[in-house]
Amino acid sequence: MKGIILAGGMGKRLYPLTKVTNKHLLPVYNKPMIYYPIECLVKAGITDILLVAGGKNAGDFLRLLGNGADFGLKHINFAYQEGEGGIADALKLAEYFAAGDKICVILGDNIIQGNIISVVEEYEKQESGAMILLKEVEYPQRFGVPVFDEDGKIAGIEEKPENPSSKYAVTGIYFYDSRVFEIIKTLKPSDRGELEITDVNNRYLEWNELEYRFLSGWWTDAGTFSSLKAAGNLVAETGANNVS
């Protein structure tokens, strides 16, 4: 399985902090934000990694990360996303890198307390399709939200709904087979002008090939002032990406 970290975008919600740097290079407690998704993948045994960067400061990733020696890696692959086309738009740049393999996609501002080792092992055994990780959150309106049927299966996923159907958020960690890139090619921009990852997940759902698991431990993004502060506090208090 290959790992893909999406760290593009302009970080407008964190302006003026992002006026002179990419948001994923901002500090979260004692490390740059981008360190956490890399460590998450490496600790799960995924060492073939592509980082999709964007914005005016994409070159800073190379200066910071080099070939990944600080993470025990021999090499890190890089790709560049032009503009702000959305998560799925950034992911499509990874088609050549994926080369038909299964992939684990993690957003560059996602930080977790635990690890995804067991989920990676489980998805490796899954014959095809996709898998997403869910977490109960206080404000699901900020995220993609699953709609459950009476049997506890996901009937659909709503993107940033004003009145969420559940208290769960689709975290920024996704597992896909190679068909994800064909799905992306059929997508049309949303009202936000972006290719939505929710549309990708709903396509797998239409095929009855979308599995889900609940993420243990805390989870947060760090894309707003409040969540960036919360992420730093959580890491300081409990740590992140624990192996146990």
Buried (B, 14 or more C-beta within 10 A) or exposed (E): BBBBBBBBBBBEBBEEEBEEBBBBBBEBBEBBBBBBBBBBBBBBEBBBBBBBBBBEBBEBBEEBBEEBEEBEBEEBBBBBBEEBBBBBBBBBBBBEBBEEEBBBBBBBBBBBBBBBBEBBEBBEEBEEBBBBBBBEBEEBBBBBBBBBEEEEEBEBBBBBBEEBBBEBBBBBBBBBBBBBBEBBEEBEBBEEEBBBBBBBBBBBBEEEBBBBBEBBBBBBBBBEEEBBEBBBEBBEEEEBBEEE
